[in-house]
Each structure stands twice: as C-alpha cells, then as structure tokens.
Amino acid sequence: MFGWLDYLVKLFVEGPLNISMETKLGSSVHFFFYDTIKIIILLGIMIFAISYIRSYFPPERTKKILERFSGVKGNIMASLLGIVTPFCSCSSVPIFIGFVEAKIPLGVTFSFLITSPIVNEAAFAILLASFGWKIALVYVITGVVVGVVGGIIIDKLHLEDQVEEYVYKIKTGEVELTKLSSKDRMRFAFDNVKDIIKRVWLFLIIGIGIGALIHGWAPAPLLAKYAGPDNPFAVIVAVIFGIPLYSNALGTIPIAEALIAKGVGIGTALSFMMATTALSLPEMILLKKVIKPKLIAIFVAITGIAIILVGYLFNILAHLLV
C-alpha cells in the first residue's frame, strides 16, 4: 500500500541526509520518517471518515440507544457503539455519570468503557497499514469481545453499591439533539481531524521515536528470546508493564510494529498496546471520583485477564494472521 512512500523515504535518507540504509542509524531514520508520514496520511483519512459516521452518535443519542437494550444484547450494543464513539480518559467520568443517570446497567456501562478506548478509527487505520486487514479485523473483534465479557462479569457480580452515592443523585437533564446537515457533518469531521491530531501528535512522535530506536538498535535475538511467542510469560509481563503507562493506541502501535519486526510475538505486542489504552492510569484516577476502589480493582483484573487471553490467542494464531 505504501511502497511508493518507502521508496521516496529511502531516496531521502540516502540522498540529502547521506546515511546508508545498511547502517543501524539509516534503518532507524527511515523507520521514523516513513511511519510518521504514513500514520499522518492514514489518520487524516480514517478520522475524517469515522468522524462523519460518529456525527450521528453524539453521547446523548448513544445513551438513548443503550436505554432500549438490556442483558447481553445491551453489552454487545455498548461495545459496538464504543467502536464509533471512542473517548479519551478525560471524558470517562461524564460518560459514566450520564449512563448511570439514564439507569443503564453497570455492566453495560463498563462494556462501553472497556471497548471505546481500545478500538478507534486511528488504531484500526495504522494496524491495517502495518499488519494487514486480518490483524486489524481480529483486533477490532477481540476488543469488542473483551468489552462484552468484562461487562457481563461485572453485571453478574452486582457491584452497584461500589458506585459513589452522589452519582445516583445527579440529574443532568435532557439535551436536545440537533439535526446536522451534510455540510455540518463535513465540518465536524474536518474539525475532529485537526483536534485529534493536535491532541495526539506528541504521543505519536514519542511512540515512533521509540519504535525507530527499537527497529534500528534493539538486539533481535534477545527480544525474540524473552518476548517472543515461545516465552509462556511474555504476554503477562507485557500487560503488567502496560497497565500503569499513560499513552494511547497511536503512541503504542509504532512500538508494537517495531517489536514484532524484531521477533516479539504479535499477541505480546498487541496485549501491551491494549493494556496501555484500556487501563491507563489517568483513567483509573478519574474513575475513582465516581466508583470505589473495589470496583476499580475488579475492572482492572477482569480487563487485564481478558487482554492476556487475547494475547495468547494472537500468538497461537499468528501464522494464520500474517
């Protein structure tokens, strides 16, 4: 898909920069420029397209849709809506309060909270370009499954008493849903592209920079030995290290791409990415304002175990996905 870009970046590295592609420095510099340009192109296209679709699902409409579903159907619908309505950690509290105020079951709410940060248009675009449609599609499916299963388990545990009491007393009132014209939706999508890129560019550059260093300098045999698919504990270690970090899919995908190129298992790299995005430390701190530590711990444990299982599944099926 991006063969033309690979060729142009190689010309740039060996021409104006005068760095041989056969050196570690040349390989790292090529990775940095190639991935930066590739990701920006994909971000622009995918964010615009999905944002246009998302304009039909503002938070108030999402809430109204979920009010009509219950049981497992509610969990499935919440996870599916989480794909087209991704949120950042800063919006987790108002979304949670809105769902509780609308009397949406706690398990359904968590299905949305789990899937939404994991699966987003930017992550799908970069996975598609970096690893192909099979991995991108399975990543989306597993993100939805993790959300559904996590929400069902939380629902069965009946943890409503673990929500802070004041949340149940909040009345946010009805928000009028305005109808947007095609021009309004186009403007919304374009503004969203600018907004998202402005918010994530630093994570993106840092992630690509780390990926470039790994790509050019990290010893492949060592990484393959300790984080390859043959190490039975690699996925668990990746998730444990990923949980306390603060990043998003855009910052971690270039790192995952470089690790996989060095022999790290696909499931190990993607589990690290999923743990970082679904269980980020800032989100846990913000959620502590509306739910008690016991529920946060259960949420982290359930989601973490589910991501570990997904990682092992990816590693087992890796030869079918590439």
Residue pairs with C-beta under 8 A, 6 or more apart in sequence:
1 129
2 34
2 38
2 129
5 34
5 37
5 38
6 34
9 30
9 33
9 34
9 37
10 21
10 30
12 33
13 19
13 21
13 26
13 29
13 30
13 33
14 20
14 21
14 26
17 29
19 25
19 26
19 29
20 26
21 27
21 30
24 216
24 217
25 216
26 216
27 215
27 216
28 212
28 213
28 215
28 216
28 217
29 212
29 216
31 208
31 211
31 212
31 215
31 216
31 258
32 208
32 209
32 211
32 212
35 208
35 211
35 212
35 254
35 257
36 204
36 205
36 208
38 129
39 126
39 129
39 204
39 208
39 250
39 253
39 254
40 197
42 122
42 125
42 126
42 128
42 129
43 122
43 125
43 126
43 193
43 196
43 197
43 250
44 193
44 197
45 125
46 121
46 122
46 124
46 125
47 121
47 122
47 125
47 189
47 192
47 193
47 196
47 197
48 189
48 190
48 192
48 193
49 121
49 189
50 84
50 120
50 121
51 121
51 188
51 189
51 192
51 193
52 185
52 186
52 188
52 189
53 84
54 84
54 85
54 192
55 180
55 184
55 185
55 188
55 189
57 65
57 81
57 84
57 85
58 177
59 85
59 94
59 95
59 98
60 98
60 174
60 175
60 177
61 177
62 81
62 85
62 112
63 98
63 99
63 102
63 104
64 102
65 77
65 81
66 74
66 77
66 78
66 81
66 99
66 102
66 104
66 108
66 112
67 102
67 103
67 104
69 77
69 78
69 108
70 105
70 108
72 148
72 152
74 104
74 105
74 107
74 108
74 111
75 107
75 108
75 111
75 147
75 148
75 151
75 152
75 155
76 111
76 144
76 148
77 108
78 108
78 109
78 111
78 112
78 115
78 147
78 151
79 111
79 112
79 114
79 115
79 143
79 144
79 145
79 147
79 148
79 151
80 144
81 112
82 111
82 112
82 113
82 114
82 115
82 116
82 119
82 144
82 147
83 115
83 116
83 119
83 120
83 140
83 143
83 144
85 116
86 116
86 117
86 119
86 120
86 121
87 95
87 116
87 117
88 117
88 199
88 248
89 117
89 280
89 282
89 283
89 286
90 282
90 286
92 113
92 283
92 286
92 287
93 286
93 287
93 289
93 290
95 112
95 113
96 109
96 113
96 167
96 287
96 290
96 291
97 167
97 170
97 172
97 290
98 172
99 108
99 109
99 112
100 106
100 109
100 163
100 167
100 168
100 170
100 290
101 167
101 170
101 171
101 172
105 155
106 154
106 155
106 159
106 160
106 163
107 151
107 152
107 153
107 154
107 155
107 156
108 151
108 155
109 151
110 147
110 150
110 151
110 154
110 299
111 147
111 148
111 150
111 151
111 152
112 147
112 151
114 146
114 147
114 150
114 151
114 278
114 299
114 303
115 143
115 144
115 146
115 147
115 148
116 147
117 248
117 277
117 278
117 280
117 283
118 143
118 146
118 147
118 249
118 274
118 277
118 278
119 139
119 140
119 143
119 144
120 249
122 196
122 200
122 249
122 250
123 139
123 249
123 250
123 253
123 277
124 136
124 139
124 140
126 249
126 250
126 253
126 254
127 135
127 136
127 139
127 253
128 136
130 253
130 257
131 257
131 260
131 266
131 321
131 322
132 321
132 322
134 320
134 321
134 322
135 266
135 270
135 321
135 322
138 314
138 317
138 321
139 270
142 310
142 313
142 314
143 274
145 306
145 310
146 274
146 278
146 303
146 306
146 307
146 310
149 302
149 306
150 299
150 302
150 303
150 306
153 302
154 295
154 298
154 299
154 302
157 298
159 294
159 295
159 298
162 291
162 292
162 294
162 295
163 290
163 291
163 292
163 295
164 289
164 290
164 291
164 292
167 290
180 188
200 248
200 250
200 251
203 247
203 248
203 250
203 251
204 250
204 251
204 254
206 251
207 247
207 250
207 251
207 252
207 253
207 254
207 255
208 254
210 254
210 255
210 258
211 254
211 255
211 257
211 258
212 254
212 258
214 255
214 258
214 259
214 262
215 258
215 261
215 262
218 258
218 262
220 262
220 263
221 263
223 259
223 262
223 263
223 264
224 262
224 263
224 264
225 231
226 234
227 234
227 237
227 238
227 259
227 263
227 264
227 265
227 268
228 234
228 263
228 264
228 265
228 268
229 265
229 266
229 267
229 268
229 315
229 318
231 265
234 264
234 265
234 268
235 265
235 267
235 268
235 271
235 308
235 311
235 312
235 315
236 308
238 268
238 269
238 271
238 272
238 275
238 311
239 271
239 272
239 275
239 304
239 307
239 308
239 311
241 272
241 275
242 252
242 271
242 272
242 273
242 274
242 275
242 276
242 279
243 275
243 276
243 279
243 281
243 300
243 304
244 281
245 276
245 280
245 281
246 276
246 280
246 281
246 282
247 276
247 277
247 280
248 276
248 277
248 280
249 273
249 277
252 272
252 273
252 276
252 277
253 273
255 269
255 272
255 273
256 269
256 270
256 272
256 273
257 269
259 268
259 269
259 272
260 266
260 269
265 311
265 314
265 315
265 318
266 314
266 315
266 318
266 321
266 322
267 310
267 311
267 312
267 313
267 314
267 315
267 316
267 318
268 311
268 315
270 310
270 311
270 314
271 307
271 308
271 310
271 311
271 314
274 307
274 310
274 311
275 304
275 307
278 303
278 307
279 300
279 303
279 304
284 296
284 300
287 296
287 299
288 296
291 299
314 321
